[in-house]
């Protein structure tokens, strides 16, 4: 399963994100885009328990 297939936005939401990003400049724009991506990924992962377990195992701090 690719990350692209996990993240699918509605056209309205996609349009809103693009308009907002275009109105921001510099670090504000980068922060906004990063927070959108982070939130979308977390939302999708929480809906897929097996994928969430995989991410936890990959990104867990070594003991």
Residue pairs with C-beta under 8 A, 6 or more apart in sequence:
1 51
3 41
6 41
6 44
6 45
6 48
6 51
7 40
7 41
7 44
9 17
9 40
17 33
17 36
20 32
21 29
21 32
21 33
24 32
44 51
45 51
45 52
45 55
46 52
